[in-house]
Structures are given as C-alpha cells and as structure tokens.
C-alpha cells in the first residue's frame, strides 16, 4: 500500500471500500471525497477510480490529470474520474487483473478428476442416471459433461 494514501477508517462495504455518511445517507467514502474536491457530483457514465489501487484511500488534495492509454482524466489526489473501461485498462496496465479461475480437478470443489470425465464421456450412450450413481454426482452434471457445457477440455487446464 502506498504510504501517502489517506486511509478512511469507516466501516468497509462488502467489497472493501470505506463507507461514510453524507447528506444523511451512507455512500462510498472515495466518491464523497471526489465530490468535495470537485465541487460537483460524479457525472452519469463516470466512476471514481483510485490511481493508488487502495480501495479505502480518500486522498483528494491536489488537482491534476491521470493518464490511461494516452487519455487524460481529471484527478484530485489519488482519485480520478474515468469510465469502467478506462479503469479496467488501468488495472491491466498495472498487472492487477485477476488470475484465470482454477478449473477442472484442481478446483477446490471438484468431485471428479480428468480421468473420471474421460470415462463419463466414453459411456455417453448409457443412461445418465446410471453414470451419475457410479461417480457420485447428479445426472445433470453427467449431461453437462457429455454435452461439453462443463469440463470442456479436461486434460488441458494447465
């Protein structure tokens, strides 16, 4: 976390953003901070983003611009006013994109292995309920595997 952030210690929302009261209602603290610095509400189609990537930072002191892919956006402190697309491009440029989800037998909730899936597909002509009982899963799971809706590439998750 950058040391020059102004951290709001109010109770965080479910996504980690600080919440605060303004005009008698609870709102996200970084949006309140932006509106105080700008002297105007956030326009429709825009969102308040963090240049520091710290969700509960409310630093809104110095005015300037923040650049993403050659486009300048208005900035106050660590808060800049952009679009969802610009925020996503900024996140990707900083390599903060979430990792690809874990799939197949490596998923924490997987009941089947890649070998099980191959055996299920080999038995595609049999009744799904019979196959499901043999593998301890639901018949709809068997149907989804056979149709290729799930476990699309069981041996190439790596």
ZAMARGU-4260 file (C-alpha; in steps of 0.2 Angstrom, whole numbers, plus 5000, padded with zeros to 4 digits):
<rodrens>
0) 5000/5000/5000 | 5007/5017/4996 | 5012/5027/5011 | 5005/5043/5005 | 4987/5037/5005
5) 4974/5045/5016 | 4965/5029/5023 | 4947/5031/5028 | 4944/5020/5043 | 4925/5020/5042
10) 4917/5003/5041 | 4921/4995/5024 | 4907/4989/5012 | 4907/4971/5007 | 4919/4975/4993
15) 4932/4983/5004 | 4928/5001/5000 | 4925/5013/5015 | 4908/5020/5018 | 4903/5036/5026
20) 4888/5047/5029 | 4885/5062/5018 | 4868/5071/5017 | 4860/5059/5029 | 4864/5043/5019
25) 4878/5030/5018 | 4889/5032/5002 | 4906/5026/4997 | 4919/5037/5005 | 4930/5039/4990
30) 4915/5046/4980 | 4911/5058/4993 | 4930/5064/4994 | 4929/5066/4975 | 4913/5077/4975
35) 4920/5088/4989 | 4936/5091/4979 | 4927/5094/4963 | 4913/5104/4970 | 4901/5094/4959
40) 4893/5076/4959 | 4900/5062/4948 | 4893/5064/4931 | 4882/5050/4924 | 4893/5036/4915
45) 4908/5040/4925 | 4916/5032/4941 | 4928/5037/4954 | 4944/5027/4952 | 4960/5025/4963
50) 4977/5029/4955 | 4985/5020/4970 | 4973/5005/4969 | 4969/5006/4988 | 4950/5005/4990
55) 4949/5014/5006 | 4960/5029/5001 | 4951/5046/5000 | 4966/5057/4996 | 4959/5072/4986
60) 4971/5086/4989 | 4980/5092/4973 | 4971/5094/4956 | 4978/5087/4940 | 4976/5073/4927
65) 4978/5055/4927 | 4983/5046/4910 | 4977/5029/4904 | 4982/5024/4887 | 4986/5042/4881
70) 4969/5049/4888 | 4969/5061/4902 | 4956/5060/4915 | 4953/5073/4929 | 4962/5069/4946
75) 4961/5075/4964 | 4975/5067/4974 | 4974/5048/4971 | 4956/5049/4964 | 4952/5051/4946
80) 4936/5052/4936 | 4935/5039/4922 | 4925/5026/4914 | 4923/5007/4919 | 4933/5003/4903
85) 4947/5016/4907 | 4948/5008/4925 | 4949/4991/4918 | 4963/4996/4906 | 4972/5005/4920
90) 4971/4989/4931 | 4978/4978/4916 | 4992/4990/4913 | 4997/4988/4931 | 4996/4969/4930
95) 4982/4969/4943 | 4970/4958/4933 | 4963/4943/4942 | 4971/4927/4938 | 4962/4915/4927
100) 4950/4904/4938 | 4956/4887/4943 | 4947/4874/4933 | 4945/4855/4932 | 4951/4843/4945
105) 4962/4857/4953 | 4946/4867/4958 | 4943/4866/4977 | 4926/4859/4975 | 4929/4847/4961
110) 4921/4830/4964 | 4928/4822/4948 | 4946/4820/4940 | 4950/4822/4922 | 4951/4803/4921
115) 4933/4802/4928 | 4927/4815/4915 | 4935/4804/4901 | 4926/4789/4907 | 4910/4798/4908
120) 4911/4803/4890 | 4916/4786/4885 | 4899/4780/4892 | 4889/4793/4883 | 4877/4781/4876
125) 4872/4774/4894 | 4858/4782/4905 | 4864/4797/4913 | 4857/4792/4930 | 4867/4776/4930
130) 4883/4785/4926 | 4879/4798/4939 | 4877/4785/4953 | 4893/4777/4948 | 4903/4793/4950
135) 4893/4801/4965 | 4886/4816/4955 | 4870/4822/4949 | 4863/4816/4932 | 4863/4834/4926
140) 4881/4835/4929 | 4884/4820/4918 | 4873/4828/4905 | 4883/4844/4905 | 4899/4835/4904
145) 4894/4824/4889 | 4887/4839/4880 | 4903/4849/4883 | 4895/4863/4894 | 4907/4859/4908
150) 4924/4851/4908 | 4926/4857/4891 | 4945/4852/4890 | 4948/4840/4904 | 4966/4837/4900
155) 4972/4854/4895 | 4969/4865/4911 | 4987/4869/4913
</rodrens>
